[in-house]
Amino acid sequence: MDDEVRKLEAMGVKIELNHTVGQNIYYYELVSQNNAVFLAMGAGAPKFMSVLGENPLDGVYSSNEFLIRANLMKAYKFPEWDTPIDVGKVVAVIGAGNVAMDAARVAIRLGAEEVHIVYRRRKEDAPARIEELHHALEEGIIFDELVIPVRYHGDENGFIDYMELNRMELVEREDGSFFPEPIPGDNYYMAVNTVIEALGTVPNRLFLDRAPDIERDERGVIIVDENHMTSVEGTFAGGDAASGAATVIKALGEGKNAAKSIHAYISTHFD
């Protein structure tokens, strides 16, 4: 990585450190100072359920925060490292991807007695790699199929106490595929001490919410044309920010294609 940075600097690339676009400098300032702007901030912000009780209650984590605290911030070494995570007896992980399996297995290692994977589809529909799913089940993790949280409830101290779940059913569409739909009124409650939402990631909202002219789709992903240009002329985007979470190889390819488009744009619009 250091070699790559040195090569870029040798080519004349100027690297500005400790600058958060949207805070230290605004996007529209960048647009006014440059002929073209390329957005490649990835998709590192967590998605949330956006259900009642999610924000104010303690004990509700995104998988990003939970795993960072548990691993990079060494919560497993508390009190030697001052990053406690008290998972309690019962943990619920919302989602069924690889990250959800990681979070569930880490919760077991942090002392949880019972860990549930809560998923709106069936176990066989889980997007996690089959070996990840098998390893989780081998460790005793419980898989709750065809359910979705609709509300979190807390105790008098502001900690999550239980969550309300709605059972789902798979409804066949015209194209033959099946989509989970809630069964009206078929709700039940699960007592939990910790909830971890592992729902995937989206591009950085801090920046994009302050650049409303840049169009996004329903996932929060930047919309680009065949040349990787956004809805703002002269602003391009690529990688996970423009395609959703994908692979490094795909992001590299988009970066190269966008560079060609930017070169063509500048060559034809500026002397």
WOHUTA-V658605 format. One record per residue. N is the residue number from 1. SS is DSSP state (h for helix, s for strand, l for the rest). OMEGA is omega in degrees with one decimal (999 if undefined). NEAR is the number of other C-alpha atoms within 10 Angstrom. Layout:
n: [N & N]
ss: [SS & SS]
omega: [OMEGA & OMEGA]
near: [NEAR & NEAR]
This chain:
n: [1 & 2 & 3 & 4 & 5 & 6 & 7 & 8 & 9 & 10 & 11 & 12 & 13 & 14 & 15 & 16 & 17 & 18 & 19 & 20 & 21 & 22 & 23 & 24 & 25 & 26 & 27 & 28 & 29 & 30 & 31 & 32 & 33 & 34 & 35 & 36 & 37 & 38 & 39 & 40 & 41 & 42 & 43 & 44 & 45 & 46 & 47 & 48 & 49 & 50 & 51 & 52 & 53 & 54 & 55 & 56 & 57 & 58 & 59 & 60 & 61 & 62 & 63 & 64 & 65 & 66 & 67 & 68 & 69 & 70 & 71 & 72 & 73 & 74 & 75 & 76 & 77 & 78 & 79 & 80 & 81 & 82 & 83 & 84 & 85 & 86 & 87 & 88 & 89 & 90 & 91 & 92 & 93 & 94 & 95 & 96 & 97 & 98 & 99 & 100 & 101 & 102 & 103 & 104 & 105 & 106 & 107 & 108 & 109 & 110 & 111 & 112 & 113 & 114 & 115 & 116 & 117 & 118 & 119 & 120 & 121 & 122 & 123 & 124 & 125 & 126 & 127 & 128 & 129 & 130 & 131 & 132 & 133 & 134 & 135 & 136 & 137 & 138 & 139 & 140 & 141 & 142 & 143 & 144 & 145 & 146 & 147 & 148 & 149 & 150 & 151 & 152 & 153 & 154 & 155 & 156 & 157 & 158 & 159 & 160 & 161 & 162 & 163 & 164 & 165 & 166 & 167 & 168 & 169 & 170 & 171 & 172 & 173 & 174 & 175 & 176 & 177 & 178 & 179 & 180 & 181 & 182 & 183 & 184 & 185 & 186 & 187 & 188 & 189 & 190 & 191 & 192 & 193 & 194 & 195 & 196 & 197 & 198 & 199 & 200 & 201 & 202 & 203 & 204 & 205 & 206 & 207 & 208 & 209 & 210 & 211 & 212 & 213 & 214 & 215 & 216 & 217 & 218 & 219 & 220 & 221 & 222 & 223 & 224 & 225 & 226 & 227 & 228 & 229 & 230 & 231 & 232 & 233 & 234 & 235 & 236 & 237 & 238 & 239 & 240 & 241 & 242 & 243 & 244 & 245 & 246 & 247 & 248 & 249 & 250 & 251 & 252 & 253 & 254 & 255 & 256 & 257 & 258 & 259 & 260 & 261 & 262 & 263 & 264 & 265 & 266 & 267 & 268 & 269 & 270 & 271]
ss: [l & h & h & h & h & h & h & h & h & h & l & l & l & l & l & l & l & l & l & l & s & l & l & l & s & l & h & h & h & h & h & h & h & l & l & l & s & s & s & l & l & l & l & l & s & s & l & l & l & l & l & s & l & l & l & l & l & s & l & s & s & s & h & h & h & h & h & h & h & h & h & h & l & l & h & h & h & l & l & l & l & l & l & l & l & l & l & l & l & s & s & s & s & s & l & l & l & h & h & h & h & h & h & h & h & h & h & h & h & l & l & l & l & s & s & s & s & s & l & l & l & l & h & h & h & l & l & l & l & h & h & h & h & h & h & h & h & h & l & l & l & s & s & s & l & l & s & s & s & s & s & s & s & s & l & l & l & l & s & s & s & s & s & s & s & s & s & s & s & s & s & s & l & l & l & l & l & s & s & s & s & s & s & s & s & s & s & s & s & s & s & l & l & s & s & s & s & l & l & l & s & s & l & l & h & h & h & h & l & l & l & l & l & l & l & s & l & l & l & l & l & s & l & l & l & l & l & l & s & l & l & l & l & l & s & s & s & l & l & h & h & h & h & l & l & l & l & h & h & h & h & h & h & h & h & h & h & h & h & h & h & h & h & h & h & h & h & h & h & l & l]
omega: [178.6 & 178.3 & 179.5 & 180.0 & 179.9 & 177.7 & 178.7 & 179.5 & 178.9 & 178.6 & 178.5 & 179.4 & 178.0 & -177.0 & 179.2 & -179.0 & 175.4 & 176.8 & 174.6 & 180.0 & -173.5 & 177.7 & -179.5 & 177.9 & -177.6 & -179.1 & -176.5 & 172.3 & 177.8 & -179.8 & -177.7 & -175.6 & -174.7 & 177.9 & 178.7 & 178.2 & 177.4 & -179.1 & -178.8 & -175.6 & 177.9 & 179.4 & -174.0 & -179.4 & -177.1 & 169.5 & 178.1 & 178.9 & -176.5 & 175.8 & 179.4 & 178.6 & -175.1 & -173.7 & -171.5 & -170.9 & 170.3 & -179.7 & 175.3 & -176.2 & 159.4 & 178.2 & 177.9 & -177.1 & -176.8 & -176.8 & 176.6 & 179.3 & -176.2 & -173.5 & -177.0 & -178.5 & 169.2 & 176.3 & -179.6 & 178.8 & 177.4 & 9.3 & 177.0 & 172.5 & -172.2 & 178.4 & -175.7 & 167.2 & 177.3 & -175.1 & -178.2 & -175.0 & -172.9 & 179.4 & 174.0 & 176.2 & -177.8 & -176.6 & -175.7 & 175.4 & -179.7 & -179.8 & 177.1 & 178.9 & 177.1 & -178.3 & -179.7 & -178.2 & 174.7 & 178.9 & 175.6 & -178.3 & 177.7 & 171.1 & 179.2 & 179.7 & -176.7 & -179.5 & 179.7 & 164.6 & -178.0 & -171.9 & -175.8 & 176.5 & 179.7 & -180.0 & -178.0 & 177.6 & -175.5 & -179.9 & 178.7 & 173.1 & -173.7 & 179.9 & 177.6 & 178.5 & -179.7 & 179.9 & 178.5 & -179.9 & 177.7 & 179.7 & 175.3 & 178.9 & -175.9 & -179.0 & 177.7 & -175.2 & 172.1 & 174.9 & 179.1 & 177.1 & 176.1 & 177.5 & 173.2 & -180.0 & -178.1 & 176.4 & -176.1 & 179.9 & 177.9 & 176.8 & 179.3 & -175.2 & 176.3 & 177.9 & 178.9 & -176.9 & 177.2 & 176.9 & -177.2 & 170.8 & 179.2 & -178.2 & -178.2 & 177.0 & -179.4 & -178.8 & 177.7 & 177.3 & -179.4 & -178.7 & -179.2 & 177.0 & 178.2 & 174.9 & -174.6 & 175.9 & -178.0 & -177.0 & 173.4 & -174.0 & 176.7 & 175.8 & -179.4 & 174.0 & -179.2 & 173.0 & 177.8 & -179.0 & -179.2 & -170.0 & -177.6 & -174.2 & 178.4 & 176.2 & -176.3 & -177.9 & -179.9 & 178.6 & -171.5 & 178.5 & 177.9 & 175.8 & -172.1 & 179.9 & 179.0 & -176.4 & 177.6 & 177.0 & -175.8 & 177.2 & -175.3 & -178.9 & -178.5 & 178.9 & 179.0 & 176.5 & -177.1 & 177.5 & -179.4 & 176.4 & 177.8 & 177.5 & 176.3 & -178.5 & 179.6 & 176.4 & -177.3 & 178.7 & 179.1 & -178.5 & -175.1 & -179.8 & -176.3 & -178.4 & -171.9 & -176.5 & -179.5 & -175.6 & 176.0 & -179.1 & 179.0 & 179.8 & 178.6 & 179.4 & 179.2 & 177.6 & 179.2 & 179.4 & 178.9 & 179.1 & 177.6 & 179.3 & 179.3 & 178.1 & -179.9 & -179.1 & -178.8 & -178.5 & -176.3 & -176.7 & -176.3 & 178.3 & 999]
near: [6 & 7 & 8 & 9 & 12 & 12 & 12 & 13 & 12 & 10 & 9 & 9 & 11 & 9 & 10 & 7 & 6 & 7 & 11 & 13 & 16 & 17 & 11 & 9 & 11 & 15 & 17 & 12 & 11 & 14 & 15 & 10 & 9 & 10 & 15 & 17 & 19 & 17 & 17 & 17 & 15 & 22 & 22 & 17 & 15 & 18 & 18 & 19 & 15 & 11 & 11 & 13 & 17 & 20 & 12 & 13 & 18 & 18 & 21 & 23 & 19 & 22 & 27 & 21 & 13 & 21 & 20 & 12 & 16 & 22 & 12 & 9 & 16 & 18 & 21 & 20 & 14 & 13 & 10 & 10 & 11 & 12 & 15 & 16 & 18 & 14 & 18 & 16 & 16 & 20 & 26 & 28 & 29 & 27 & 24 & 28 & 19 & 19 & 20 & 27 & 24 & 19 & 27 & 29 & 20 & 17 & 29 & 20 & 12 & 17 & 15 & 19 & 15 & 17 & 25 & 18 & 25 & 24 & 22 & 25 & 22 & 18 & 17 & 10 & 11 & 17 & 13 & 18 & 12 & 12 & 10 & 18 & 22 & 13 & 14 & 22 & 15 & 10 & 12 & 14 & 23 & 16 & 19 & 19 & 20 & 20 & 25 & 24 & 22 & 16 & 17 & 24 & 18 & 19 & 11 & 7 & 9 & 13 & 18 & 23 & 20 & 19 & 21 & 16 & 20 & 20 & 20 & 22 & 17 & 16 & 13 & 11 & 9 & 7 & 6 & 8 & 9 & 13 & 13 & 17 & 17 & 18 & 13 & 9 & 8 & 11 & 16 & 12 & 14 & 14 & 15 & 24 & 22 & 25 & 27 & 25 & 24 & 28 & 20 & 21 & 21 & 23 & 26 & 17 & 15 & 13 & 16 & 19 & 11 & 15 & 15 & 9 & 11 & 17 & 15 & 18 & 9 & 6 & 12 & 19 & 21 & 27 & 19 & 20 & 10 & 9 & 18 & 25 & 24 & 23 & 16 & 14 & 13 & 17 & 20 & 27 & 25 & 30 & 26 & 24 & 24 & 27 & 21 & 20 & 19 & 13 & 10 & 11 & 10 & 14 & 20 & 13 & 13 & 21 & 20 & 12 & 15 & 21 & 17 & 13 & 17 & 22 & 11 & 12 & 17 & 13 & 10 & 9 & 9 & 7 & 5]
